[in-house]
Each structure stands twice: as C-alpha cells, then as structure tokens.
Amino acid sequence: MTTNESSVDRIIRLVIGIAAFVAAFAVGFSSVGGIVLAVVGVVMLATAAVGFCPLYRVFGISTCKVPQHQ
C-alpha cells in the first residue's frame, strides 16, 4: 500500500470521522442511521490514520504530492 492521500486530505478525513462519531452517539447506535454514521466514522478515521484510500486506488486518484526527480 502506497500513500495516496495528502496531509490536507487526511485532516479532512479525520474531522469528518470525528463528526460522524459524534453524530452517531447523538442519534444512537440502536438506529440504522447511527450504525451507518459509526461505520462512516471508522472508515474515515482508518483511512486518515494509514494515508491510503482503496477507492482512490480503484479510480486512479492520488492527492499525495509526488516528489520531482532532478
């Protein structure tokens, strides 16, 4: 797995993951919406932690800057 997320992308994912968890606690885990929000939070936090997004790989996207060789 190579990193395909930039620092800004990882920070945005971290914020969205935390917000999804807060919303999941507010809605409650006994509802479908709460479970969906919790899963979204886990996925966002995991991808932010490792710096790799499988969907980016599938679609050929990379927000990580590639070093230029001189």
Distance bins in CASP14 RR format, pairs under 12 A and 6 or more apart:
PFRMAT RR
TARGET T0000
AUTHOR 0000-0000-0000
RMODE 2
METHOD distances of the structure
MODEL  1
1 47 0 0 0 0 0 1 0 0 0 0 0
1 50 1 0 0 1 0 0 0 0 0 0 0
1 51 0 0 0 0 1 0 0 0 0 0 0
1 52 1 0 1 0 0 0 0 0 0 0 0
1 53 0 0 0 0 1 0 0 0 0 0 0
1 54 0 0 0 0 1 0 0 0 0 0 0
1 56 0 0 0 0 0 1 0 0 0 0 0
1 57 0 0 0 0 1 0 0 0 0 0 0
1 64 0 0 0 0 0 1 0 0 0 0 0
2 50 0 0 0 0 0 1 0 0 0 0 0
2 51 0 0 0 0 1 0 0 0 0 0 0
2 52 1 0 0 1 0 0 0 0 0 0 0
2 53 0 0 0 0 0 1 0 0 0 0 0
2 54 0 0 0 0 0 1 0 0 0 0 0
2 56 0 0 0 0 0 1 0 0 0 0 0
2 57 0 0 0 0 1 0 0 0 0 0 0
2 60 0 0 0 0 0 1 0 0 0 0 0
2 62 0 0 0 0 1 0 0 0 0 0 0
2 64 0 0 0 0 1 0 0 0 0 0 0
2 66 0 0 0 0 0 1 0 0 0 0 0
3 9 0 0 0 0 0 1 0 0 0 0 0
3 10 0 0 0 0 1 0 0 0 0 0 0
3 47 0 0 0 0 0 1 0 0 0 0 0
3 48 0 0 0 0 0 1 0 0 0 0 0
3 49 0 0 0 0 0 1 0 0 0 0 0
3 50 0 0 0 0 1 0 0 0 0 0 0
3 51 1 0 1 0 0 0 0 0 0 0 0
3 52 1 0 0 1 0 0 0 0 0 0 0
3 53 0 0 0 0 1 0 0 0 0 0 0
3 56 0 0 0 0 0 1 0 0 0 0 0
3 57 0 0 0 0 0 1 0 0 0 0 0
3 62 0 0 0 0 1 0 0 0 0 0 0
3 63 0 0 0 0 1 0 0 0 0 0 0
3 64 1 0 1 0 0 0 0 0 0 0 0
3 65 0 0 0 0 0 1 0 0 0 0 0
3 66 0 0 0 0 0 1 0 0 0 0 0
3 67 0 0 0 0 0 1 0 0 0 0 0
4 10 0 0 0 0 0 1 0 0 0 0 0
4 47 0 0 0 0 1 0 0 0 0 0 0
4 50 0 0 0 0 0 1 0 0 0 0 0
4 51 1 0 0 1 0 0 0 0 0 0 0
4 52 1 0 1 0 0 0 0 0 0 0 0
4 53 1 0 0 1 0 0 0 0 0 0 0
4 54 0 0 0 0 1 0 0 0 0 0 0
4 55 0 0 0 0 1 0 0 0 0 0 0
4 56 1 0 1 0 0 0 0 0 0 0 0
4 57 1 0 0 1 0 0 0 0 0 0 0
4 58 0 0 0 0 0 1 0 0 0 0 0
4 59 0 0 0 0 0 1 0 0 0 0 0
4 60 0 0 0 0 1 0 0 0 0 0 0
4 61 1 0 0 1 0 0 0 0 0 0 0
4 62 1 0 1 0 0 0 0 0 0 0 0
4 63 1 0 0 1 0 0 0 0 0 0 0
4 64 1 0 1 0 0 0 0 0 0 0 0
4 65 0 0 0 0 0 1 0 0 0 0 0
4 66 0 0 0 0 0 1 0 0 0 0 0
5 11 0 0 0 0 1 0 0 0 0 0 0
5 12 0 0 0 0 1 0 0 0 0 0 0
5 13 1 0 0 1 0 0 0 0 0 0 0
5 14 0 0 0 0 0 1 0 0 0 0 0
5 44 0 0 0 0 0 1 0 0 0 0 0
5 46 0 0 0 0 0 1 0 0 0 0 0
5 47 1 0 0 1 0 0 0 0 0 0 0
5 48 1 0 0 1 0 0 0 0 0 0 0
5 49 0 0 0 0 0 1 0 0 0 0 0
5 50 0 0 0 0 1 0 0 0 0 0 0
5 51 1 0 1 0 0 0 0 0 0 0 0
5 52 1 0 0 1 0 0 0 0 0 0 0
5 53 1 0 1 0 0 0 0 0 0 0 0
5 54 0 0 0 0 0 1 0 0 0 0 0
5 55 0 0 0 0 0 1 0 0 0 0 0
5 56 1 0 0 1 0 0 0 0 0 0 0
5 57 0 0 0 0 0 1 0 0 0 0 0
5 61 0 0 0 0 1 0 0 0 0 0 0
5 62 0 0 0 0 1 0 0 0 0 0 0
5 63 1 0 1 0 0 0 0 0 0 0 0
5 64 1 0 1 0 0 0 0 0 0 0 0
5 65 0 0 0 0 0 1 0 0 0 0 0
6 12 0 0 0 0 1 0 0 0 0 0 0
6 13 0 0 0 0 0 1 0 0 0 0 0
6 48 0 0 0 0 0 1 0 0 0 0 0
6 51 0 0 0 0 1 0 0 0 0 0 0
6 53 0 0 0 0 0 1 0 0 0 0 0
6 56 0 0 0 0 0 1 0 0 0 0 0
6 61 0 0 0 0 0 1 0 0 0 0 0
6 62 0 0 0 0 1 0 0 0 0 0 0
6 63 1 0 1 0 0 0 0 0 0 0 0
6 64 1 0 1 0 0 0 0 0 0 0 0
6 65 1 0 0 1 0 0 0 0 0 0 0
6 66 0 0 0 0 0 1 0 0 0 0 0
7 13 0 0 0 0 0 1 0 0 0 0 0
7 14 0 0 0 0 0 1 0 0 0 0 0
7 48 0 0 0 0 0 1 0 0 0 0 0
7 51 0 0 0 0 1 0 0 0 0 0 0
7 63 0 0 0 0 1 0 0 0 0 0 0
7 64 0 0 0 0 1 0 0 0 0 0 0
7 65 0 0 0 0 1 0 0 0 0 0 0
8 14 0 0 0 0 0 1 0 0 0 0 0
8 15 0 0 0 0 0 1 0 0 0 0 0
8 48 0 0 0 0 0 1 0 0 0 0 0
8 51 0 0 0 0 0 1 0 0 0 0 0
8 63 1 0 0 1 0 0 0 0 0 0 0
8 64 0 0 0 0 0 1 0 0 0 0 0
8 65 0 0 0 0 0 1 0 0 0 0 0
9 15 0 0 0 0 0 1 0 0 0 0 0
9 16 0 0 0 0 0 1 0 0 0 0 0
9 44 0 0 0 0 0 1 0 0 0 0 0
9 47 0 0 0 0 1 0 0 0 0 0 0
9 48 0 0 0 0 1 0 0 0 0 0 0
9 51 0 0 0 0 1 0 0 0 0 0 0
9 52 0 0 0 0 0 1 0 0 0 0 0
9 53 0 0 0 0 1 0 0 0 0 0 0
9 56 0 0 0 0 1 0 0 0 0 0 0
9 61 0 0 0 0 0 1 0 0 0 0 0
9 62 0 0 0 0 1 0 0 0 0 0 0
9 63 1 0 1 0 0 0 0 0 0 0 0
9 64 1 0 0 1 0 0 0 0 0 0 0
9 65 0 0 0 0 0 1 0 0 0 0 0
10 16 0 0 0 0 0 1 0 0 0 0 0
10 17 0 0 0 0 0 1 0 0 0 0 0
10 44 0 0 0 0 1 0 0 0 0 0 0
10 45 0 0 0 0 0 1 0 0 0 0 0
10 46 0 0 0 0 0 1 0 0 0 0 0
10 47 0 0 0 0 1 0 0 0 0 0 0
10 48 1 0 1 0 0 0 0 0 0 0 0
10 49 0 0 0 0 1 0 0 0 0 0 0
10 50 0 0 0 0 1 0 0 0 0 0 0
10 51 1 0 1 0 0 0 0 0 0 0 0
10 52 0 0 0 0 0 1 0 0 0 0 0
10 53 0 0 0 0 1 0 0 0 0 0 0
10 56 0 0 0 0 0 1 0 0 0 0 0
10 63 0 0 0 0 1 0 0 0 0 0 0
10 64 0 0 0 0 1 0 0 0 0 0 0
11 17 0 0 0 0 0 1 0 0 0 0 0
11 18 0 0 0 0 0 1 0 0 0 0 0
11 44 0 0 0 0 0 1 0 0 0 0 0
11 45 0 0 0 0 0 1 0 0 0 0 0
11 48 1 0 0 1 0 0 0 0 0 0 0
11 49 0 0 0 0 0 1 0 0 0 0 0
11 51 0 0 0 0 0 1 0 0 0 0 0
11 63 0 0 0 0 0 1 0 0 0 0 0
12 18 0 0 0 0 0 1 0 0 0 0 0
12 19 0 0 0 0 0 1 0 0 0 0 0
12 44 0 0 0 0 1 0 0 0 0 0 0
12 47 0 0 0 0 0 1 0 0 0 0 0
12 48 0 0 0 0 1 0 0 0 0 0 0
12 53 0 0 0 0 0 1 0 0 0 0 0
12 63 0 0 0 0 1 0 0 0 0 0 0
13 19 0 0 0 0 0 1 0 0 0 0 0
13 20 0 0 0 0 0 1 0 0 0 0 0
13 40 0 0 0 0 0 1 0 0 0 0 0
13 41 0 0 0 0 1 0 0 0 0 0 0
13 42 0 0 0 0 0 1 0 0 0 0 0
13 43 0 0 0 0 1 0 0 0 0 0 0
13 44 1 0 1 0 0 0 0 0 0 0 0
13 45 1 0 0 1 0 0 0 0 0 0 0
13 46 0 0 0 0 1 0 0 0 0 0 0
13 47 1 0 1 0 0 0 0 0 0 0 0
13 48 1 1 0 0 0 0 0 0 0 0 0
13 49 0 0 0 0 1 0 0 0 0 0 0
13 50 0 0 0 0 0 1 0 0 0 0 0
13 51 0 0 0 0 1 0 0 0 0 0 0
13 52 0 0 0 0 0 1 0 0 0 0 0
13 53 0 0 0 0 1 0 0 0 0 0 0
13 55 0 0 0 0 0 1 0 0 0 0 0
13 56 0 0 0 0 0 1 0 0 0 0 0
13 63 0 0 0 0 0 1 0 0 0 0 0
14 20 0 0 0 0 0 1 0 0 0 0 0
14 21 0 0 0 0 0 1 0 0 0 0 0
14 41 0 0 0 0 1 0 0 0 0 0 0
14 44 1 0 0 1 0 0 0 0 0 0 0
14 45 1 0 0 1 0 0 0 0 0 0 0
14 46 0 0 0 0 0 1 0 0 0 0 0
14 47 0 0 0 0 1 0 0 0 0 0 0
14 48 1 0 1 0 0 0 0 0 0 0 0
14 49 0 0 0 0 1 0 0 0 0 0 0
14 50 0 0 0 0 0 1 0 0 0 0 0
14 51 0 0 0 0 0 1 0 0 0 0 0
15 21 0 0 0 0 0 1 0 0 0 0 0
15 22 0 0 0 0 0 1 0 0 0 0 0
15 41 0 0 0 0 0 1 0 0 0 0 0
15 44 0 0 0 0 1 0 0 0 0 0 0
15 45 0 0 0 0 0 1 0 0 0 0 0
15 48 0 0 0 0 1 0 0 0 0 0 0
16 22 0 0 0 0 0 1 0 0 0 0 0
16 23 0 0 0 0 0 1 0 0 0 0 0
16 37 0 0 0 0 0 1 0 0 0 0 0
16 40 1 0 0 1 0 0 0 0 0 0 0
16 41 1 0 0 1 0 0 0 0 0 0 0
16 42 0 0 0 0 0 1 0 0 0 0 0
16 43 0 0 0 0 1 0 0 0 0 0 0
16 44 1 0 1 0 0 0 0 0 0 0 0
16 45 0 0 0 0 1 0 0 0 0 0 0
16 47 0 0 0 0 0 1 0 0 0 0 0
16 48 0 0 0 0 1 0 0 0 0 0 0
17 23 0 0 0 0 1 0 0 0 0 0 0
17 24 0 0 0 0 1 0 0 0 0 0 0
17 37 0 0 0 0 1 0 0 0 0 0 0
17 38 0 0 0 0 1 0 0 0 0 0 0
17 39 0 0 0 0 0 1 0 0 0 0 0
17 40 1 0 0 1 0 0 0 0 0 0 0
17 41 1 1 0 0 0 0 0 0 0 0 0
17 42 0 0 0 0 1 0 0 0 0 0 0
17 43 0 0 0 0 1 0 0 0 0 0 0
17 44 1 1 0 0 0 0 0 0 0 0 0
17 45 1 0 1 0 0 0 0 0 0 0 0
17 46 0 0 0 0 1 0 0 0 0 0 0
17 47 0 0 0 0 1 0 0 0 0 0 0
17 48 1 0 0 1 0 0 0 0 0 0 0
17 49 0 0 0 0 0 1 0 0 0 0 0
18 24 0 0 0 0 0 1 0 0 0 0 0
18 25 0 0 0 0 0 1 0 0 0 0 0
18 37 0 0 0 0 0 1 0 0 0 0 0
18 40 0 0 0 0 0 1 0 0 0 0 0
18 41 1 0 0 1 0 0 0 0 0 0 0
18 42 0 0 0 0 0 1 0 0 0 0 0
18 44 0 0 0 0 1 0 0 0 0 0 0
18 45 1 0 0 1 0 0 0 0 0 0 0
18 48 0 0 0 0 1 0 0 0 0 0 0
19 25 0 0 0 0 0 1 0 0 0 0 0
19 26 0 0 0 0 0 1 0 0 0 0 0
19 37 0 0 0 0 1 0 0 0 0 0 0
19 40 0 0 0 0 1 0 0 0 0 0 0
19 41 0 0 0 0 1 0 0 0 0 0 0
19 44 0 0 0 0 1 0 0 0 0 0 0
19 45 0 0 0 0 0 1 0 0 0 0 0
20 26 0 0 0 0 0 1 0 0 0 0 0
20 27 0 0 0 0 0 1 0 0 0 0 0
20 33 0 0 0 0 0 1 0 0 0 0 0
20 34 0 0 0 0 1 0 0 0 0 0 0
20 35 0 0 0 0 0 1 0 0 0 0 0
20 36 0 0 0 0 1 0 0 0 0 0 0
20 37 1 0 1 0 0 0 0 0 0 0 0
20 38 1 0 0 1 0 0 0 0 0 0 0
20 39 0 0 0 0 1 0 0 0 0 0 0
20 40 1 0 1 0 0 0 0 0 0 0 0
20 41 1 1 0 0 0 0 0 0 0 0 0
20 42 0 0 0 0 1 0 0 0 0 0 0
20 43 0 0 0 0 1 0 0 0 0 0 0
20 44 1 0 0 1 0 0 0 0 0 0 0
20 45 0 0 0 0 1 0 0 0 0 0 0
20 48 0 0 0 0 0 1 0 0 0 0 0
21 27 0 0 0 0 0 1 0 0 0 0 0
21 28 0 0 0 0 0 1 0 0 0 0 0
21 29 0 0 0 0 0 1 0 0 0 0 0
21 34 0 0 0 0 1 0 0 0 0 0 0
21 37 1 0 0 1 0 0 0 0 0 0 0
21 38 1 0 0 1 0 0 0 0 0 0 0
21 39 0 0 0 0 0 1 0 0 0 0 0
21 40 0 0 0 0 1 0 0 0 0 0 0
21 41 1 0 1 0 0 0 0 0 0 0 0
21 42 0 0 0 0 1 0 0 0 0 0 0
21 43 0 0 0 0 0 1 0 0 0 0 0
21 44 0 0 0 0 1 0 0 0 0 0 0
21 45 1 0 0 1 0 0 0 0 0 0 0
22 28 0 0 0 0 0 1 0 0 0 0 0
22 34 0 0 0 0 0 1 0 0 0 0 0
22 37 0 0 0 0 1 0 0 0 0 0 0
22 38 0 0 0 0 0 1 0 0 0 0 0
22 40 0 0 0 0 0 1 0 0 0 0 0
22 41 0 0 0 0 1 0 0 0 0 0 0
23 29 0 0 0 0 0 1 0 0 0 0 0
23 31 0 0 0 0 0 1 0 0 0 0 0
23 33 0 0 0 0 1 0 0 0 0 0 0
23 34 1 0 0 1 0 0 0 0 0 0 0
23 35 0 0 0 0 0 1 0 0 0 0 0
23 36 0 0 0 0 1 0 0 0 0 0 0
23 37 1 0 1 0 0 0 0 0 0 0 0
23 38 0 0 0 0 1 0 0 0 0 0 0
23 40 0 0 0 0 1 0 0 0 0 0 0
23 41 0 0 0 0 1 0 0 0 0 0 0
23 44 0 0 0 0 0 1 0 0 0 0 0
24 30 0 0 0 0 0 1 0 0 0 0 0
24 31 0 0 0 0 1 0 0 0 0 0 0
24 32 0 0 0 0 0 1 0 0 0 0 0
24 33 1 0 0 1 0 0 0 0 0 0 0
24 34 1 0 1 0 0 0 0 0 0 0 0
24 35 1 0 0 1 0 0 0 0 0 0 0
24 36 0 0 0 0 1 0 0 0 0 0 0
24 37 1 1 0 0 0 0 0 0 0 0 0
24 38 1 0 1 0 0 0 0 0 0 0 0
24 39 0 0 0 0 1 0 0 0 0 0 0
24 40 0 0 0 0 1 0 0 0 0 0 0
24 41 1 0 0 1 0 0 0 0 0 0 0
24 42 0 0 0 0 1 0 0 0 0 0 0
24 44 0 0 0 0 0 1 0 0 0 0 0
24 45 0 0 0 0 0 1 0 0 0 0 0
25 31 0 0 0 0 0 1 0 0 0 0 0
25 33 0 0 0 0 0 1 0 0 0 0 0
25 34 0 0 0 0 1 0 0 0 0 0 0
25 35 0 0 0 0 0 1 0 0 0 0 0
25 37 0 0 0 0 1 0 0 0 0 0 0
25 38 0 0 0 0 1 0 0 0 0 0 0
25 41 0 0 0 0 0 1 0 0 0 0 0
26 33 0 0 0 0 0 1 0 0 0 0 0
26 34 0 0 0 0 1 0 0 0 0 0 0
26 37 0 0 0 0 1 0 0 0 0 0 0
26 38 0 0 0 0 0 1 0 0 0 0 0
27 33 1 0 1 0 0 0 0 0 0 0 0
27 34 1 0 1 0 0 0 0 0 0 0 0
27 35 0 0 0 0 1 0 0 0 0 0 0
27 36 0 0 0 0 1 0 0 0 0 0 0
27 37 1 0 0 1 0 0 0 0 0 0 0
27 38 0 0 0 0 1 0 0 0 0 0 0
27 40 0 0 0 0 0 1 0 0 0 0 0
28 34 1 0 1 0 0 0 0 0 0 0 0
28 35 0 0 0 0 1 0 0 0 0 0 0
28 36 0 0 0 0 0 1 0 0 0 0 0
28 37 0 0 0 0 1 0 0 0 0 0 0
28 38 0 0 0 0 1 0 0 0 0 0 0
29 35 1 0 0 1 0 0 0 0 0 0 0
29 36 0 0 0 0 0 1 0 0 0 0 0
29 37 0 0 0 0 1 0 0 0 0 0 0
29 38 1 0 0 1 0 0 0 0 0 0 0
29 39 0 0 0 0 0 1 0 0 0 0 0
30 38 0 0 0 0 0 1 0 0 0 0 0
31 37 0 0 0 0 1 0 0 0 0 0 0
31 38 0 0 0 0 0 1 0 0 0 0 0
32 38 0 0 0 0 0 1 0 0 0 0 0
32 39 0 0 0 0 0 1 0 0 0 0 0
33 39 0 0 0 0 1 0 0 0 0 0 0
33 40 0 0 0 0 1 0 0 0 0 0 0
34 40 0 0 0 0 1 0 0 0 0 0 0
34 41 0 0 0 0 0 1 0 0 0 0 0
35 41 0 0 0 0 0 1 0 0 0 0 0
35 42 0 0 0 0 0 1 0 0 0 0 0
36 42 0 0 0 0 0 1 0 0 0 0 0
36 43 0 0 0 0 0 1 0 0 0 0 0
37 43 0 0 0 0 0 1 0 0 0 0 0
37 44 0 0 0 0 0 1 0 0 0 0 0
38 44 0 0 0 0 0 1 0 0 0 0 0
38 45 0 0 0 0 0 1 0 0 0 0 0
39 45 0 0 0 0 0 1 0 0 0 0 0
39 46 0 0 0 0 0 1 0 0 0 0 0
40 46 0 0 0 0 0 1 0 0 0 0 0
40 47 0 0 0 0 0 1 0 0 0 0 0
41 47 0 0 0 0 1 0 0 0 0 0 0
41 48 0 0 0 0 1 0 0 0 0 0 0
41 49 0 0 0 0 0 1 0 0 0 0 0
42 48 0 0 0 0 0 1 0 0 0 0 0
42 49 0 0 0 0 0 1 0 0 0 0 0
43 49 0 0 0 0 0 1 0 0 0 0 0
43 50 0 0 0 0 0 1 0 0 0 0 0
43 52 0 0 0 0 0 1 0 0 0 0 0
43 53 0 0 0 0 1 0 0 0 0 0 0
43 54 0 0 0 0 1 0 0 0 0 0 0
43 55 0 0 0 0 1 0 0 0 0 0 0
44 50 0 0 0 0 0 1 0 0 0 0 0
44 51 0 0 0 0 0 1 0 0 0 0 0
44 53 0 0 0 0 1 0 0 0 0 0 0
44 55 0 0 0 0 0 1 0 0 0 0 0
45 51 0 0 0 0 0 1 0 0 0 0 0
46 52 0 0 0 0 1 0 0 0 0 0 0
46 53 0 0 0 0 1 0 0 0 0 0 0
46 54 0 0 0 0 0 1 0 0 0 0 0
47 53 1 0 1 0 0 0 0 0 0 0 0
47 54 0 0 0 0 1 0 0 0 0 0 0
47 55 0 0 0 0 1 0 0 0 0 0 0
47 56 0 0 0 0 1 0 0 0 0 0 0
47 57 0 0 0 0 0 1 0 0 0 0 0
47 63 0 0 0 0 0 1 0 0 0 0 0
51 57 0 0 0 0 0 1 0 0 0 0 0
51 62 0 0 0 0 0 1 0 0 0 0 0
51 63 0 0 0 0 1 0 0 0 0 0 0
51 64 0 0 0 0 1 0 0 0 0 0 0
52 61 0 0 0 0 0 1 0 0 0 0 0
52 62 0 0 0 0 0 1 0 0 0 0 0
52 63 0 0 0 0 0 1 0 0 0 0 0
52 64 0 0 0 0 1 0 0 0 0 0 0
53 59 0 0 0 0 1 0 0 0 0 0 0
53 60 0 0 0 0 0 1 0 0 0 0 0
53 61 1 0 0 1 0 0 0 0 0 0 0
53 62 0 0 0 0 1 0 0 0 0 0 0
53 63 0 0 0 0 1 0 0 0 0 0 0
53 64 0 0 0 0 0 1 0 0 0 0 0
54 60 0 0 0 0 0 1 0 0 0 0 0
54 61 0 0 0 0 0 1 0 0 0 0 0
55 61 1 0 0 1 0 0 0 0 0 0 0
55 62 0 0 0 0 0 1 0 0 0 0 0
56 62 1 0 0 1 0 0 0 0 0 0 0
56 63 1 0 0 1 0 0 0 0 0 0 0
56 64 0 0 0 0 1 0 0 0 0 0 0
57 64 0 0 0 0 0 1 0 0 0 0 0
END
